[in-house]
Amino acid sequence: MVPRISDLPEIEAFLTEQLPELSYVVAHGQMAAGELDDRMNAFYDGKYDVLLATTIVESGLDIPTANTMVVHRADMFGLSQLYQIRGRVGRSKTRAYAYLTTKPRQRLTAAADKRLRVLGSLDTLGAGFTLASQDLDIRGAGNLLGEEQSGQMRDVGYELYQSMLEEAIAKIRSGELEGLSDGDEQWAPQINLGVPVLIPEAYVPDLDVRLGLYRRLSSLTTKVELEGFAAELIDRFGKLPKEVNTLMLVVRIKAMCKRAGISKLDAGPKGATLQFHNDKFASPQGLVDFIQGQDGLAKVKDNKIVVRRDWKKDSDKIKGAFAIARDLAEKLVAEKKRAKAKVN
């Protein structure tokens, strides 16, 4: 198996030169459906010794007679992808083998080396959840600060979590619980800054401890809470690395975005785009004042606000994103004060 279609000719040449006694057939996703079907059926029927294919085989392929797989350039695959791929052999009682190869004399990246080591350690039944946790830790947690990835299942166990989930669904259907899905407090801002936001393994080696810290961090909103959390980390693990400092700043930006009603904020070297929750901003005049205060560098495009900037460093980008969210949050606070003054 190869990671890309462009890798197929190299392996074809190897098979022709080094293993001429073996017959092989090539299959990949860009072939016509009929041709691909014919080739796969021919291999299934034993007309060929080797199937040379791309990752197309990971999509539920079940060939009991296939008992050996060689993955070319395994360092280019994701962890969960490799786990799925190696399950394509050993579909019968015959012992199966999956060989993962890398490019000779080429140093692996730290992430690739970690992926392959984790895969080699998963040798027990029910290892899927462990793999998912390791994959999350290697690739980063994505929108780890949102409610959708809060990690409650790991705290209470899968069976209890399922029981609690079924009970909650039953209550919603019976009308006992209402407003859970449409309430304004249920949404979480998405922050995309293109910077590493994680707790490095070198800083906190234990995976369970790291995931626990992520969960705690997701519930913090104020500056005082975050400073207390940072002080605890320093006391337990030492000086904060750059990635953790960045993570703490992203948490503050997320909290500020929630206050400002910003549902999505994307920032890059040339500026930022932001989108409001339900495409509404509670203070239209405040939004006009914000745009006018950007000296022509901000405009409304479709349902988004585009703010042009020249952020040469990641630190500038993070500070700039925080300033934008803070300014809009202050506009809302001012609007609420004006409304309250009118009522009084």
N, C-alpha and C positions, 0 to 999 in steps of 0.2 A: 504494500500500500504506500502511496506517495501523497504528500500534502497538496501538490498543485499539478494541474494538467501539464504544465511545462516541464515537470520532472519525469514524465513518462518516457520520452525518447532515451534518456540516459539509462534507465533501468531496462528498457527493451534491448539496448545495445549490450548491456551486461549479460542478460539472459541468453542472447544469441551467441555471444562470444564464449562465455564461461560455462553455460549449461545447455549446449545445443541438443542434448538428448531429451530435454523437456519441451513439451508444447505449451504455449501460453495464449491467452486471449486478453485483450485490453477493454476496459470499461470505464466510462466517466460520464458525468452529468450533462455534457454538451452534445452527446450523441442523440440521434433521433430515437424516439421511444420504441419503435419497432425493432431497430437494430440492437438497441441495448437489451431489449427483452430476449431477442434471439441469442445473444452472446451469453447472457446470464443463464438461460436454460441449457445451453450447450455445456457450460461449465458444471451446472448442477447434474447433468446427465453423465458427467465423467469423460467428455470428449477432449478436455484439455487438462493438463496437469497443474497449471498455475493460472490464477486470475490476477492480472495486474490492474489495479484500480486506484481511484482516488477515494476520498472519504465518503463517497456515495454508498459504500458497503455498510456504513454505520447505521443506516436507516432501516433497521429491522431485518437485515439479511439473515436467513436461517438455512445453512447448508450443512447437514449433519456430517457429511464425509470430509469437510474441511477441518483439519486438525492442527494446521501450522500456519501462523501468520508472521510476516516480517514487515515491520513498520519503518519505512525509510524516513530519515530526519524527524525522529520522534520529538525532538526539542521544539518543533514548530507547531505542535498540537497543544490544545488546552488539556488540563488535567481531567475534567469530566469527559471530554471527548475521547481521550485515550482509554479511560475506564470503559466507556461505551464500546469503543472499537474492539478492544481485546475480548469482549464478550461475544464477538461474532464467531469465534472458534470454540470448540469444546461443546458443541450442541448435542452430542451423542455420548455414548458410554466410553468412547475412545479418548484416552488422555490427550490433551491439546497443549500447544506451546505457542506463546506470543513473544517474538523477539523485537525489542525496540532498539533501533540503531541511530547513531548520530554521525555527523560529518567527521572524518578522521582528522586528528591533530587540530581541531578547532575548539577553542574554549567555549563552554556553554555559558549562557547568561545565568545570573544567580536564580532568576525565577524558573528558567527551564530546568536547571539542576534540581531545584526544590521540587518541581512537579514530578520529575522522574523518580526521585527518592521516595516521595509520598506514595506514588503508584506502586512501587516495589514493596512498600510496607503493608499494603492493604491485602491481606491474605485470609480474611475471615468472612463468614456470612454476615450480611447486614452492615457492610462497611460503607453503604451509600451515604448515610448521614455524616459519618466521619469525613468522607471525601468531600462532601459539600462544604463542610466547615473549613477544611484545609484549602479548598478552592477559593472560598470567600476571603480567607486570610492572605492567600498569595496574590490574588488579583485586586484586592481592595474591596471595600464594602459598597461601592457605588453610593446610592442615596441612603447611607447607613443611618443618617440622622432623622429619617422619616419613620412614621408609624408603621409603614408597610414592611419594614425589616427590623422590627423591634426584638425579635429573637425570643419571644415568650415560650415557644415550644421547647427550647433547650432547658429552660428553667424548671418546667413542670413535668417534662417527659412526654413522649408522643401519645401514649394511650390516654393520659389524663387531659392533655391538650385537645385530643379528638372529642373526648367526652364533654369538656367545657364548651367546645365549639358547637357541637350538636345541641347542647342545652340552650345556648344563646340563640341559635337559629330557630329552635322551636318556640322560644319566647317571642322573637320578632314576628314569626308567622302568626302567633296567637294574639298579637297586639299588646302583649305585656310590656315589650320594649319598643319604643318608637324613636324615630329621628336619629338613629345611629349612623346612617349612611349619608344623609344630606345635611347634617349640622355643620355650621361654619367652623367648629373647632376640630373637625376631623381631618381637614386637609393639611398637608405639610409642604413647605416650599422646596423646590428642587434647585440646588446650587451647583453649577458646573463652572469651575474655574480653571480646569486643566492643570491642577497642581496635585502632588501626592498628599492625600489626607488619610493617614493611617498611623497605627501604633506599631513601629517596627518590631520584628521578632527579636532583633538583637537587644532591644530595650526591655521588652517584656517577653521572655522566652516561652512561658506557658500559654498555650492556645486558649484554654478555658478562662484564664485570668484576663487575657486580652479581650475576649468576647464579652466578659462581664464588665470590663471598663467601657467598651463601646455602648453597652446597654445603659449603663449609668450616665454616660455622656449625653445620650439621646434625650434624657429628661431634664437636662440643665438649660436654663434660659437666661439667667441674669449674669452680669459681670462678676458679682460677688461669689455666686455659686461656682463659676468657672475658675476664679482665682483660688478658691478653696480646693477644687479638684486638682488644679495644677500643683498646689503646694503639697497635696497628698502624694501625687506621682513623684515629685522630687524627693520627698521623704522616703518613699518606698523603693524607688528605682534609680534615683540620681537625676542629674541635669537633663532637662527636656531636650530631645533631639529636634531638629528643624521640622520634621514631618509632624510631630505632635504639636508644636507651636502653631503650625499651619492649620492643623485639625481644630485646635481651640478657636482660632480666628474664624474658621468656617462656621463653627457652632454659633458664634456671636452674630455672624452675618445672617445665618438662618433665622435666628431669633428676631433680628431686626427686620428681615423680610416678612416674617409673620405679622409683626406689628404694622408694617406698611401695606399689608395686603398683597405682597408680591408673591405670586405662585411659582414663578420660574425666573431665574437670573443666570444668564450665560455671559461669561467674560473672557476676553482674549486680548492679545497684544494691541489691537486696534480699537478696543472699546467694549461696550456691554449692551446686551439687549435684555429687556425685562418685560414680563407679562403679568398682569394682575389677576387675582383670583376672581373667577366668573367674569373676567374682562371688564371689571369696574374698579374705579378708585373713588373712595368715599368723599373726597374733596376735589371737585373739578377745578375750582379756582386755585387750589394748592398745586395741582398738576400743571396748570398753565404757568404759575409762578416758577415752578421747578424748571420747566422747559425754557422759559425766557431767561432764567438765571444761568443757563449753560452757554451763553454767548454764541448761539447758533450751532452748537455742537450736539444738540439733541433734537429729535424729531419723532413724530408718530408715523409708524409704518404698519399698515394693516391693523392688527390689534396689539401691537407691541410698541414699546418705547426704545428707540435706538440712541445710544449715547456714544459719541466718538471720542476716543482718547488715544494717547500714545504711551502705553505702558511697556517700558523696555524690560522690566524685571518682574518676577512673580510677586515680590513684595509690594510693588507699586500697584499691580492688578488687584491684590487682595485688599489693600487700603482703599483703592478707588471704589471697589465694589461695596465695601462697608460704608463709605461716605455717601454713595448713591442711596443705599437702603436707609441710612440714618436720616438723610435729608427728606426723603419721602415720608418716613415715619413721623418726623417733626411736623410736616405739613398736616398730617392727620390729627396730631395732638393739638395743633393750633386751631384746626377746624372744630374739634370737639369743645375746646375752650370757648370759642366764639358762640357755638350753638348753646352752650350752657349759660353764657352771659345773657343771651337773648331771652332765655326762659326765665331767668331770675329778674 
